[in-house]
Amino acid sequence: MAYEKKDSGENIRIDITDGFAVERALKKFKRLCDAFGIVKEYRAREFYQKPSVKKMEKLEAAEKRRKKTAKFGSKGSKKI
């Protein structure tokens, strides 16, 4: 079993021998796709978003993360 990643593009190759289980090969393939970020890239390219919309969503996600960490971070930092 081998896998490759070329600089010109992302190629995943899994060599399977006769005694190799199909389920195991599929599991390995899915793991490699996840590691190479293929599914994430596909979802990002699924539909076009204007750059301004991407920027706004990124800012909103950052604000949400900040609020979440501030909410949970303040509980442990108080001293009596």
N, C-alpha and C positions, 0 to 999 in steps of 0.2 A: 504494500500500500504506500502510495506516495502522493504528494500534492505539490503544486508549483504555483508561484506567483510571479508573473513577468512584469517588468516595468511599463511596457507599452499598454497593458490592459490587465484586467483581473481574470485569470483563468484558473479554474479548479479542476484538478485531474486526480481521480482515485483509481489506482490499479487494483483489479480484483482477480484473484486466482480462483481455481475451480472449487476449493473447499471453503470459500469465503461466503458468509451468509448475506443475503440481500438486505435484510433488516439492519444488519450492522453497517453495511455500506451506506444505506440511506441515512442512518444516524450520523455517520462520519461526514457525509456530504452536507447535511443540515448544519452541523457544528462548524464546518469550514465556511459555509456561506455566511453564517453569523459572525465568525471571526474576521472575515474579509469585509464585512459591512455591505454585502450585496442587497440584502432585504431592506436595510435602512436607505440605501441609495435609490432603490426602486420606488420606495414610498415617497421619497423626496421628489422624484421626477414624475410621479404619477399624474400630476396636474401642475400647470404653471401658476406661480404666484409672483405678483409684482414685487420688486425689491423693497418698496415702501411697506408692503404688507408683511414681508418676512422680517423687516426691521422692527415693526410694531409688535409682532408676535414674540420676537426675541426679547424685547424690552419688558413685555408683560410677563413672560416666563421668569425673567430675572427678578422682577418685583415680587412675584408670587413666592419664589424661593427665599428672597430676603425676609418677607413677612413670616414665612413658615419657620425659618431658623430663629428669627427674633422671638417668635411665640414660644418655641420649645427651649430656646437658649436661656430665656429670662427666668424660668422656673428653678433651674439648678444654681444660678448665680447669686440668689438672694441669701443673705446671712442674717441670722436673728441675734 
